[in-house]
Amino acid sequence: MRIEGHTDTTGTAESNLILSRGPSCGGDDFLVSHGVTADRLSAKGLGARRPKVAETTADNRAEG
């Protein structure tokens, strides 16, 4: 299973990439603590790449 962390486009690409690594790594810790073996997981921070929706409004940024 791959766990991905994302951010909105606010901030620099580098800072967003670093920020997005936090939630993804926390996700794998949670799953391991609930019985999923670590060798079945990978975590990746993607920053602002591949947003779920276009960030044209504040609501969309919150969703993305």
Predicted model as a PDB file, atoms N, CA, C, CB and O in Angstrom, pLDDT in the B-factor column:
MODEL        1                                                                  
ATOM      1  N   MET A   1       0.844  -1.153   0.000  1.00 88.00           N  
ATOM      2  CA  MET A   1       0.000   0.000   0.000  1.00 88.00           C  
ATOM      3  C   MET A   1       0.900   1.229   0.000  1.00 88.00           C  
ATOM      4  CB  MET A   1      -0.966  -0.010   1.210  1.00 88.00           C  
ATOM      5  O   MET A   1       1.899   1.288   0.717  1.00 88.00           O  
ATOM      6  N   ARG A   2       0.532   2.190  -0.804  1.00 88.00           N  
ATOM      7  CA  ARG A   2       1.292   3.441  -0.853  1.00 88.00           C  
ATOM      8  C   ARG A   2       0.460   4.544  -0.212  1.00 88.00           C  
ATOM      9  CB  ARG A   2       1.674   3.815  -2.322  1.00 88.00           C  
ATOM     10  O   ARG A   2      -0.710   4.728  -0.546  1.00 88.00           O  
ATOM     11  N   ILE A   3       1.067   5.263   0.698  1.00 86.00           N  
ATOM     12  CA  ILE A   3       0.419   6.382   1.383  1.00 86.00           C  
ATOM     13  C   ILE A   3       1.036   7.653   0.835  1.00 86.00           C  
ATOM     14  CB  ILE A   3       0.581   6.290   2.950  1.00 86.00           C  
ATOM     15  O   ILE A   3       2.257   7.810   0.843  1.00 86.00           O  
ATOM     16  N   GLU A   4       0.186   8.572   0.354  1.00 85.00           N  
ATOM     17  CA  GLU A   4       0.681   9.810  -0.235  1.00 85.00           C  
ATOM     18  C   GLU A   4       0.253  11.007   0.600  1.00 85.00           C  
ATOM     19  CB  GLU A   4       0.180   9.959  -1.675  1.00 85.00           C  
ATOM     20  O   GLU A   4      -0.889  11.077   1.054  1.00 85.00           O  
ATOM     21  N   GLY A   5       1.174  11.954   0.803  1.00 83.00           N  
ATOM     22  CA  GLY A   5       0.885  13.211   1.464  1.00 83.00           C  
ATOM     23  C   GLY A   5       0.868  14.325   0.426  1.00 83.00           C  
ATOM     24  O   GLY A   5       1.702  14.345  -0.479  1.00 83.00           O  
ATOM     25  N   HIS A   6      -0.082  15.255   0.552  1.00 82.00           N  
ATOM     26  CA  HIS A   6      -0.234  16.353  -0.403  1.00 82.00           C  
ATOM     27  C   HIS A   6      -0.354  17.683   0.342  1.00 82.00           C  
ATOM     28  CB  HIS A   6      -1.472  16.125  -1.308  1.00 82.00           C  
ATOM     29  O   HIS A   6      -0.675  17.707   1.530  1.00 82.00           O  
ATOM     30  N   THR A   7      -0.097  18.779  -0.358  1.00 83.00           N  
ATOM     31  CA  THR A   7      -0.324  20.129   0.156  1.00 83.00           C  
ATOM     32  C   THR A   7      -1.046  20.941  -0.915  1.00 83.00           C  
ATOM     33  CB  THR A   7       1.025  20.815   0.567  1.00 83.00           C  
ATOM     34  O   THR A   7      -1.225  20.483  -2.044  1.00 83.00           O  
ATOM     35  N   ASP A   8      -1.458  22.157  -0.544  1.00 82.00           N  
ATOM     36  CA  ASP A   8      -1.976  23.064  -1.568  1.00 82.00           C  
ATOM     37  C   ASP A   8      -0.787  23.780  -2.213  1.00 82.00           C  
ATOM     38  CB  ASP A   8      -2.998  24.096  -0.957  1.00 82.00           C  
ATOM     39  O   ASP A   8       0.360  23.429  -1.936  1.00 82.00           O  
ATOM     40  N   THR A   9      -1.034  24.762  -3.054  1.00 82.00           N  
ATOM     41  CA  THR A   9       0.052  25.432  -3.773  1.00 82.00           C  
ATOM     42  C   THR A   9       0.609  26.637  -3.028  1.00 82.00           C  
ATOM     43  CB  THR A   9      -0.428  25.865  -5.129  1.00 82.00           C  
ATOM     44  O   THR A   9       1.492  27.321  -3.546  1.00 82.00           O  
ATOM     45  N   THR A  10       0.115  26.913  -1.824  1.00 84.00           N  
ATOM     46  CA  THR A  10       0.636  28.011  -1.031  1.00 84.00           C  
ATOM     47  C   THR A  10       2.041  27.655  -0.566  1.00 84.00           C  
ATOM     48  CB  THR A  10      -0.289  28.319   0.175  1.00 84.00           C  
ATOM     49  O   THR A  10       2.253  26.562  -0.042  1.00 84.00           O  
ATOM     50  N   GLY A  11       2.997  28.546  -0.745  1.00 86.00           N  
ATOM     51  CA  GLY A  11       4.377  28.284  -0.353  1.00 86.00           C  
ATOM     52  C   GLY A  11       5.208  27.833  -1.536  1.00 86.00           C  
ATOM     53  O   GLY A  11       4.709  27.695  -2.653  1.00 86.00           O  
ATOM     54  N   THR A  12       6.479  27.607  -1.271  1.00 92.00           N  
ATOM     55  CA  THR A  12       7.389  27.186  -2.337  1.00 92.00           C  
ATOM     56  C   THR A  12       7.233  25.685  -2.600  1.00 92.00           C  
ATOM     57  CB  THR A  12       8.858  27.521  -1.967  1.00 92.00           C  
ATOM     58  O   THR A  12       6.750  24.940  -1.748  1.00 92.00           O  
ATOM     59  N   ALA A  13       7.638  25.270  -3.763  1.00 89.00           N  
ATOM     60  CA  ALA A  13       7.556  23.853  -4.111  1.00 89.00           C  
ATOM     61  C   ALA A  13       8.381  23.015  -3.128  1.00 89.00           C  
ATOM     62  CB  ALA A  13       8.045  23.621  -5.562  1.00 89.00           C  
ATOM     63  O   ALA A  13       7.956  21.935  -2.717  1.00 89.00           O  
ATOM     64  N   GLU A  14       9.552  23.514  -2.758  1.00 91.00           N  
ATOM     65  CA  GLU A  14      10.413  22.769  -1.832  1.00 91.00           C  
ATOM     66  C   GLU A  14       9.777  22.647  -0.446  1.00 91.00           C  
ATOM     67  CB  GLU A  14      11.782  23.450  -1.719  1.00 91.00           C  
ATOM     68  O   GLU A  14       9.767  21.563   0.136  1.00 91.00           O  
ATOM     69  N   SER A  15       9.246  23.752   0.084  1.00 90.00           N  
ATOM     70  CA  SER A  15       8.633  23.680   1.418  1.00 90.00           C  
ATOM     71  C   SER A  15       7.376  22.813   1.401  1.00 90.00           C  
ATOM     72  CB  SER A  15       8.290  25.090   1.929  1.00 90.00           C  
ATOM     73  O   SER A  15       7.097  22.118   2.378  1.00 90.00           O  
ATOM     74  N   ASN A  16       6.615  22.843   0.307  1.00 86.00           N  
ATOM     75  CA  ASN A  16       5.429  21.993   0.218  1.00 86.00           C  
ATOM     76  C   ASN A  16       5.801  20.518   0.161  1.00 86.00           C  
ATOM     77  CB  ASN A  16       4.603  22.366  -1.005  1.00 86.00           C  
ATOM     78  O   ASN A  16       5.102  19.679   0.730  1.00 86.00           O  
ATOM     79  N   LEU A  17       6.874  20.201  -0.508  1.00 87.00           N  
ATOM     80  CA  LEU A  17       7.315  18.813  -0.580  1.00 87.00           C  
ATOM     81  C   LEU A  17       7.709  18.312   0.812  1.00 87.00           C  
ATOM     82  CB  LEU A  17       8.500  18.670  -1.563  1.00 87.00           C  
ATOM     83  O   LEU A  17       7.339  17.205   1.204  1.00 87.00           O  
ATOM     84  N   ILE A  18       8.447  19.119   1.544  1.00 87.00           N  
ATOM     85  CA  ILE A  18       8.847  18.750   2.910  1.00 87.00           C  
ATOM     86  C   ILE A  18       7.617  18.611   3.798  1.00 87.00           C  
ATOM     87  CB  ILE A  18       9.819  19.803   3.503  1.00 87.00           C  
ATOM     88  O   ILE A  18       7.499  17.647   4.554  1.00 87.00           O  
ATOM     89  N   LEU A  19       6.712  19.561   3.708  1.00 85.00           N  
ATOM     90  CA  LEU A  19       5.486  19.532   4.516  1.00 85.00           C  
ATOM     91  C   LEU A  19       4.646  18.299   4.213  1.00 85.00           C  
ATOM     92  CB  LEU A  19       4.657  20.795   4.273  1.00 85.00           C  
ATOM     93  O   LEU A  19       4.067  17.709   5.126  1.00 85.00           O  
ATOM     94  N   SER A  20       4.571  17.908   2.969  1.00 84.00           N  
ATOM     95  CA  SER A  20       3.712  16.778   2.588  1.00 84.00           C  
ATOM     96  C   SER A  20       4.254  15.439   3.065  1.00 84.00           C  
ATOM     97  CB  SER A  20       3.544  16.743   1.086  1.00 84.00           C  
ATOM     98  O   SER A  20       3.515  14.456   3.108  1.00 84.00           O  
ATOM     99  N   ARG A  21       5.516  15.386   3.420  1.00 82.00           N  
ATOM    100  CA  ARG A  21       6.086  14.128   3.912  1.00 82.00           C  
ATOM    101  C   ARG A  21       5.601  13.802   5.314  1.00 82.00           C  
ATOM    102  CB  ARG A  21       7.606  14.195   3.898  1.00 82.00           C  
ATOM    103  O   ARG A  21       5.544  12.629   5.682  1.00 82.00           O  
ATOM    104  N   GLY A  22       5.254  14.799   6.098  1.00 76.00           N  
ATOM    105  CA  GLY A  22       4.797  14.574   7.475  1.00 76.00           C  
ATOM    106  C   GLY A  22       3.541  13.719   7.571  1.00 76.00           C  
ATOM    107  O   GLY A  22       3.561  12.689   8.245  1.00 76.00           O  
ATOM    108  N   PRO A  23       2.456  14.109   6.924  1.00 59.00           N  
ATOM    109  CA  PRO A  23       1.226  13.315   7.032  1.00 59.00           C  
ATOM    110  C   PRO A  23       1.372  11.904   6.482  1.00 59.00           C  
ATOM    111  CB  PRO A  23       0.104  14.012   6.314  1.00 59.00           C  
ATOM    112  O   PRO A  23       0.802  10.967   7.039  1.00 59.00           O  
ATOM    113  N   SER A  24       2.114  11.736   5.415  1.00 58.00           N  
ATOM    114  CA  SER A  24       2.241  10.396   4.849  1.00 58.00           C  
ATOM    115  C   SER A  24       3.004   9.479   5.799  1.00 58.00           C  
ATOM    116  CB  SER A  24       2.944  10.453   3.486  1.00 58.00           C  
ATOM    117  O   SER A  24       2.657   8.307   5.940  1.00 58.00           O  
ATOM    118  N   CYS A  25       4.029   9.997   6.443  1.00 62.00           N  
ATOM    119  CA  CYS A  25       4.793   9.165   7.375  1.00 62.00           C  
ATOM    120  C   CYS A  25       3.975   8.857   8.622  1.00 62.00           C  
ATOM    121  CB  CYS A  25       6.106   9.859   7.763  1.00 62.00           C  
ATOM    122  O   CYS A  25       4.086   7.761   9.172  1.00 62.00           O  
ATOM    123  N   GLY A  26       3.176   9.777   9.066  1.00 71.00           N  
ATOM    124  CA  GLY A  26       2.291   9.515  10.200  1.00 71.00           C  
ATOM    125  C   GLY A  26       1.247   8.462   9.868  1.00 71.00           C  
ATOM    126  O   GLY A  26       0.837   7.692  10.737  1.00 71.00           O  
ATOM    127  N   GLY A  27       0.820   8.427   8.624  1.00 75.00           N  
ATOM    128  CA  GLY A  27      -0.164   7.436   8.197  1.00 75.00           C  
ATOM    129  C   GLY A  27       0.373   6.027   8.278  1.00 75.00           C  
ATOM    130  O   GLY A  27      -0.340   5.112   8.690  1.00 75.00           O  
ATOM    131  N   ASP A  28       1.627   5.839   7.889  1.00 81.00           N  
ATOM    132  CA  ASP A  28       2.156   4.483   7.972  1.00 81.00           C  
ATOM    133  C   ASP A  28       2.393   4.070   9.416  1.00 81.00           C  
ATOM    134  CB  ASP A  28       3.449   4.370   7.177  1.00 81.00           C  
ATOM    135  O   ASP A  28       2.237   2.893   9.743  1.00 81.00           O  
ATOM    136  N   ASP A  29       2.767   5.001  10.291  1.00 84.00           N  
ATOM    137  CA  ASP A  29       2.899   4.682  11.714  1.00 84.00           C  
ATOM    138  C   ASP A  29       1.563   4.206  12.280  1.00 84.00           C  
ATOM    139  CB  ASP A  29       3.407   5.911  12.502  1.00 84.00           C  
ATOM    140  O   ASP A  29       1.512   3.232  13.032  1.00 84.00           O  
ATOM    141  N   PHE A  30       0.497   4.889  11.920  1.00 86.00           N  
ATOM    142  CA  PHE A  30      -0.834   4.509  12.396  1.00 86.00           C  
ATOM    143  C   PHE A  30      -1.196   3.100  11.938  1.00 86.00           C  
ATOM    144  CB  PHE A  30      -1.886   5.510  11.902  1.00 86.00           C  
ATOM    145  O   PHE A  30      -1.668   2.288  12.734  1.00 86.00           O  
ATOM    146  N   LEU A  31      -0.976   2.810  10.657  1.00 89.00           N  
ATOM    147  CA  LEU A  31      -1.344   1.495  10.136  1.00 89.00           C  
ATOM    148  C   LEU A  31      -0.515   0.379  10.774  1.00 89.00           C  
ATOM    149  CB  LEU A  31      -1.173   1.466   8.620  1.00 89.00           C  
ATOM    150  O   LEU A  31      -1.043  -0.692  11.073  1.00 89.00           O  
ATOM    151  N   VAL A  32       0.766   0.622  10.982  1.00 90.00           N  
ATOM    152  CA  VAL A  32       1.616  -0.384  11.631  1.00 90.00           C  
ATOM    153  C   VAL A  32       1.131  -0.631  13.063  1.00 90.00           C  
ATOM    154  CB  VAL A  32       3.106   0.070  11.633  1.00 90.00           C  
ATOM    155  O   VAL A  32       1.103  -1.771  13.525  1.00 90.00           O  
ATOM    156  N   SER A  33       0.751   0.441  13.757  1.00 92.00           N  
ATOM    157  CA  SER A  33       0.272   0.271  15.134  1.00 92.00           C  
ATOM    158  C   SER A  33      -1.059  -0.470  15.192  1.00 92.00           C  
ATOM    159  CB  SER A  33       0.129   1.627  15.810  1.00 92.00           C  
ATOM    160  O   SER A  33      -1.471  -0.933  16.255  1.00 92.00           O  
ATOM    161  N   HIS A  34      -1.729  -0.582  14.047  1.00 94.00           N  
ATOM    162  CA  HIS A  34      -2.999  -1.311  13.980  1.00 94.00           C  
ATOM    163  C   HIS A  34      -2.877  -2.642  13.229  1.00 94.00           C  
ATOM    164  CB  HIS A  34      -4.053  -0.445  13.310  1.00 94.00           C  
ATOM    165  O   HIS A  34      -3.871  -3.190  12.752  1.00 94.00           O  
ATOM    166  N   GLY A  35      -1.644  -3.152  13.133  1.00 95.00           N  
ATOM    167  CA  GLY A  35      -1.456  -4.506  12.657  1.00 95.00           C  
ATOM    168  C   GLY A  35      -0.977  -4.703  11.224  1.00 95.00           C  
ATOM    169  O   GLY A  35      -0.723  -5.842  10.832  1.00 95.00           O  
ATOM    170  N   VAL A  36      -0.843  -3.644  10.424  1.00 92.00           N  
ATOM    171  CA  VAL A  36      -0.331  -3.800   9.062  1.00 92.00           C  
ATOM    172  C   VAL A  36       1.190  -3.868   9.146  1.00 92.00           C  
ATOM    173  CB  VAL A  36      -0.800  -2.621   8.124  1.00 92.00           C  
ATOM    174  O   VAL A  36       1.809  -3.026   9.797  1.00 92.00           O  
ATOM    175  N   THR A  37       1.792  -4.843   8.507  1.00 93.00           N  
ATOM    176  CA  THR A  37       3.253  -4.966   8.575  1.00 93.00           C  
ATOM    177  C   THR A  37       3.917  -3.879   7.720  1.00 93.00           C  
ATOM    178  CB  THR A  37       3.705  -6.378   8.103  1.00 93.00           C  
ATOM    179  O   THR A  37       3.452  -3.547   6.630  1.00 93.00           O  
ATOM    180  N   ALA A  38       5.014  -3.340   8.250  1.00 89.00           N  
ATOM    181  CA  ALA A  38       5.696  -2.214   7.606  1.00 89.00           C  
ATOM    182  C   ALA A  38       6.193  -2.545   6.205  1.00 89.00           C  
ATOM    183  CB  ALA A  38       6.859  -1.766   8.455  1.00 89.00           C  
ATOM    184  O   ALA A  38       6.281  -1.657   5.357  1.00 89.00           O  
ATOM    185  N   ASP A  39       6.521  -3.816   5.947  1.00 93.00           N  
ATOM    186  CA  ASP A  39       7.026  -4.163   4.617  1.00 93.00           C  
ATOM    187  C   ASP A  39       5.944  -4.105   3.541  1.00 93.00           C  
ATOM    188  CB  ASP A  39       7.635  -5.547   4.645  1.00 93.00           C  
ATOM    189  O   ASP A  39       6.251  -4.211   2.353  1.00 93.00           O  
ATOM    190  N   ARG A  40       4.692  -3.938   3.936  1.00 94.00           N  
ATOM    191  CA  ARG A  40       3.590  -3.817   2.971  1.00 94.00           C  
ATOM    192  C   ARG A  40       3.280  -2.357   2.645  1.00 94.00           C  
ATOM    193  CB  ARG A  40       2.332  -4.503   3.515  1.00 94.00           C  
ATOM    194  O   ARG A  40       2.382  -2.086   1.848  1.00 94.00           O  
ATOM    195  N   LEU A  41       4.011  -1.407   3.248  1.00 89.00           N  
ATOM    196  CA  LEU A  41       3.704   0.015   3.118  1.00 89.00           C  
ATOM    197  C   LEU A  41       4.850   0.787   2.496  1.00 89.00           C  
ATOM    198  CB  LEU A  41       3.367   0.602   4.469  1.00 89.00           C  
ATOM    199  O   LEU A  41       6.019   0.444   2.674  1.00 89.00           O  
ATOM    200  N   SER A  42       4.499   1.838   1.763  1.00 86.00           N  
ATOM    201  CA  SER A  42       5.473   2.844   1.352  1.00 86.00           C  
ATOM    202  C   SER A  42       4.800   4.198   1.489  1.00 86.00           C  
ATOM    203  CB  SER A  42       5.986   2.599  -0.118  1.00 86.00           C  
ATOM    204  O   SER A  42       3.598   4.326   1.258  1.00 86.00           O  
ATOM    205  N   ALA A  43       5.573   5.205   1.864  1.00 83.00           N  
ATOM    206  CA  ALA A  43       5.034   6.551   2.056  1.00 83.00           C  
ATOM    207  C   ALA A  43       5.782   7.514   1.152  1.00 83.00           C  
ATOM    208  CB  ALA A  43       5.140   6.994   3.543  1.00 83.00           C  
ATOM    209  O   ALA A  43       6.997   7.402   0.985  1.00 83.00           O  
ATOM    210  N   LYS A  44       5.060   8.459   0.570  1.00 85.00           N  
ATOM    211  CA  LYS A  44       5.684   9.424  -0.331  1.00 85.00           C  
ATOM    212  C   LYS A  44       4.991  10.776  -0.174  1.00 85.00           C  
ATOM    213  CB  LYS A  44       5.614   8.934  -1.809  1.00 85.00           C  
ATOM    214  O   LYS A  44       3.763  10.856  -0.180  1.00 85.00           O  
ATOM    215  N   GLY A  45       5.782  11.833  -0.033  1.00 85.00           N  
ATOM    216  CA  GLY A  45       5.272  13.192  -0.023  1.00 85.00           C  
ATOM    217  C   GLY A  45       5.291  13.744  -1.440  1.00 85.00           C  
ATOM    218  O   GLY A  45       6.321  13.676  -2.111  1.00 85.00           O  
ATOM    219  N   LEU A  46       4.180  14.287  -1.904  1.00 85.00           N  
ATOM    220  CA  LEU A  46       4.096  14.782  -3.280  1.00 85.00           C  
ATOM    221  C   LEU A  46       3.971  16.302  -3.367  1.00 85.00           C  
ATOM    222  CB  LEU A  46       2.920  14.145  -3.977  1.00 85.00           C  
ATOM    223  O   LEU A  46       3.921  16.850  -4.468  1.00 85.00           O  
ATOM    224  N   GLY A  47       3.920  16.987  -2.236  1.00 84.00           N  
ATOM    225  CA  GLY A  47       3.789  18.442  -2.275  1.00 84.00           C  
ATOM    226  C   GLY A  47       2.506  18.866  -2.961  1.00 84.00           C  
ATOM    227  O   GLY A  47       1.439  18.312  -2.697  1.00 84.00           O  
ATOM    228  N   ALA A  48       2.610  19.852  -3.847  1.00 82.00           N  
ATOM    229  CA  ALA A  48       1.425  20.391  -4.531  1.00 82.00           C  
ATOM    230  C   ALA A  48       1.167  19.718  -5.877  1.00 82.00           C  
ATOM    231  CB  ALA A  48       1.583  21.887  -4.738  1.00 82.00           C  
ATOM    232  O   ALA A  48       0.264  20.128  -6.606  1.00 82.00           O  
ATOM    233  N   ARG A  49       1.941  18.699  -6.212  1.00 82.00           N  
ATOM    234  CA  ARG A  49       1.708  17.981  -7.473  1.00 82.00           C  
ATOM    235  C   ARG A  49       0.431  17.163  -7.372  1.00 82.00           C  
ATOM    236  CB  ARG A  49       2.911  17.064  -7.821  1.00 82.00           C  
ATOM    237  O   ARG A  49       0.067  16.705  -6.289  1.00 82.00           O  
ATOM    238  N   ARG A  50      -0.241  16.980  -8.482  1.00 77.00           N  
ATOM    239  CA  ARG A  50      -1.445  16.158  -8.591  1.00 77.00           C  
ATOM    240  C   ARG A  50      -2.556  16.561  -7.627  1.00 77.00           C  
ATOM    241  CB  ARG A  50      -1.093  14.726  -8.360  1.00 77.00           C  
ATOM    242  O   ARG A  50      -3.017  15.727  -6.848  1.00 77.00           O  
ATOM    243  N   PRO A  51      -2.999  17.823  -7.659  1.00 72.00           N  
ATOM    244  CA  PRO A  51      -4.105  18.218  -6.779  1.00 72.00           C  
ATOM    245  C   PRO A  51      -5.397  17.495  -7.165  1.00 72.00           C  
ATOM    246  CB  PRO A  51      -4.316  19.744  -6.834  1.00 72.00           C  
ATOM    247  O   PRO A  51      -5.612  17.157  -8.329  1.00 72.00           O  
ATOM    248  N   LYS A  52      -6.244  17.268  -6.172  1.00 71.00           N  
ATOM    249  CA  LYS A  52      -7.519  16.595  -6.416  1.00 71.00           C  
ATOM    250  C   LYS A  52      -8.464  17.483  -7.219  1.00 71.00           C  
ATOM    251  CB  LYS A  52      -8.174  16.195  -5.091  1.00 71.00           C  
ATOM    252  O   LYS A  52      -9.203  16.994  -8.073  1.00 71.00           O  
ATOM    253  N   VAL A  53      -8.439  18.784  -6.946  1.00 75.00           N  
ATOM    254  CA  VAL A  53      -9.263  19.762  -7.668  1.00 75.00           C  
ATOM    255  C   VAL A  53      -8.409  20.974  -8.012  1.00 75.00           C  
ATOM    256  CB  VAL A  53     -10.507  20.188  -6.822  1.00 75.00           C  
ATOM    257  O   VAL A  53      -7.374  21.202  -7.386  1.00 75.00           O  
ATOM    258  N   ALA A  54      -8.837  21.756  -9.011  1.00 75.00           N  
ATOM    259  CA  ALA A  54      -8.120  22.994  -9.368  1.00 75.00           C  
ATOM    260  C   ALA A  54      -8.204  23.970  -8.196  1.00 75.00           C  
ATOM    261  CB  ALA A  54      -8.716  23.642 -10.674  1.00 75.00           C  
ATOM    262  O   ALA A  54      -9.275  24.154  -7.618  1.00 75.00           O  
ATOM    263  N   GLU A  55      -7.094  24.589  -7.848  1.00 75.00           N  
ATOM    264  CA  GLU A  55      -7.059  25.479  -6.685  1.00 75.00           C  
ATOM    265  C   GLU A  55      -7.421  26.906  -7.068  1.00 75.00           C  
ATOM    266  CB  GLU A  55      -5.677  25.451  -6.035  1.00 75.00           C  
ATOM    267  O   GLU A  55      -6.620  27.823  -6.887  1.00 75.00           O  
ATOM    268  N   THR A  56      -8.600  27.092  -7.585  1.00 77.00           N  
ATOM    269  CA  THR A  56      -9.043  28.409  -8.040  1.00 77.00           C  
ATOM    270  C   THR A  56      -9.744  29.205  -6.942  1.00 77.00           C  
ATOM    271  CB  THR A  56      -9.970  28.258  -9.226  1.00 77.00           C  
ATOM    272  O   THR A  56      -9.920  30.416  -7.080  1.00 77.00           O  
ATOM    273  N   THR A  57     -10.145  28.552  -5.862  1.00 80.00           N  
ATOM    274  CA  THR A  57     -10.812  29.236  -4.738  1.00 80.00           C  
ATOM    275  C   THR A  57     -10.242  28.695  -3.431  1.00 80.00           C  
ATOM    276  CB  THR A  57     -12.374  29.036  -4.790  1.00 80.00           C  
ATOM    277  O   THR A  57      -9.580  27.658  -3.412  1.00 80.00           O  
ATOM    278  N   ALA A  58     -10.512  29.420  -2.325  1.00 80.00           N  
ATOM    279  CA  ALA A  58     -10.051  28.952  -1.017  1.00 80.00           C  
ATOM    280  C   ALA A  58     -10.685  27.606  -0.656  1.00 80.00           C  
ATOM    281  CB  ALA A  58     -10.374  29.993   0.064  1.00 80.00           C  
ATOM    282  O   ALA A  58     -10.027  26.748  -0.067  1.00 80.00           O  
ATOM    283  N   ASP A  59     -11.956  27.423  -1.007  1.00 82.00           N  
ATOM    284  CA  ASP A  59     -12.616  26.141  -0.746  1.00 82.00           C  
ATOM    285  C   ASP A  59     -11.939  25.001  -1.501  1.00 82.00           C  
ATOM    286  CB  ASP A  59     -14.094  26.217  -1.135  1.00 82.00           C  
ATOM    287  O   ASP A  59     -11.750  23.913  -0.957  1.00 82.00           O  
ATOM    288  N   ASN A  60     -11.575  25.257  -2.756  1.00 74.00           N  
ATOM    289  CA  ASN A  60     -10.898  24.228  -3.543  1.00 74.00           C  
ATOM    290  C   ASN A  60      -9.521  23.912  -2.961  1.00 74.00           C  
ATOM    291  CB  ASN A  60     -10.764  24.676  -5.005  1.00 74.00           C  
ATOM    292  O   ASN A  60      -9.113  22.751  -2.928  1.00 74.00           O  
ATOM    293  N   ARG A  61      -8.793  24.954  -2.497  1.00 71.00           N  
ATOM    294  CA  ARG A  61      -7.488  24.727  -1.889  1.00 71.00           C  
ATOM    295  C   ARG A  61      -7.629  23.835  -0.654  1.00 71.00           C  
ATOM    296  CB  ARG A  61      -6.824  26.070  -1.515  1.00 71.00           C  
ATOM    297  O   ARG A  61      -6.810  22.943  -0.433  1.00 71.00           O  
ATOM    298  N   ALA A  62      -8.649  24.073   0.135  1.00 73.00           N  
ATOM    299  CA  ALA A  62      -8.882  23.251   1.323  1.00 73.00           C  
ATOM    300  C   ALA A  62      -9.211  21.819   0.937  1.00 73.00           C  
ATOM    301  CB  ALA A  62     -10.013  23.838   2.169  1.00 73.00           C  
ATOM    302  O   ALA A  62      -8.826  20.883   1.638  1.00 73.00           O  
ATOM    303  N   GLU A  63      -9.911  21.640  -0.157  1.00 70.00           N  
ATOM    304  CA  GLU A  63     -10.294  20.304  -0.642  1.00 70.00           C  
ATOM    305  C   GLU A  63      -9.118  19.561  -1.236  1.00 70.00           C  
ATOM    306  CB  GLU A  63     -11.401  20.412  -1.679  1.00 70.00           C  
ATOM    307  O   GLU A  63      -8.982  18.352  -1.047  1.00 70.00           O  
ATOM    308  N   GLY A  64      -8.248  20.291  -1.967  1.00 58.00           N  
ATOM    309  CA  GLY A  64      -7.181  19.683  -2.743  1.00 58.00           C  
ATOM    310  C   GLY A  64      -6.144  19.027  -1.932  1.00 58.00           C  
ATOM    311  O   GLY A  64      -5.189  18.476  -2.480  1.00 58.00           O  
TER     312      GLY A  64                                                      
ENDMDL                                                                          
END                                                                             
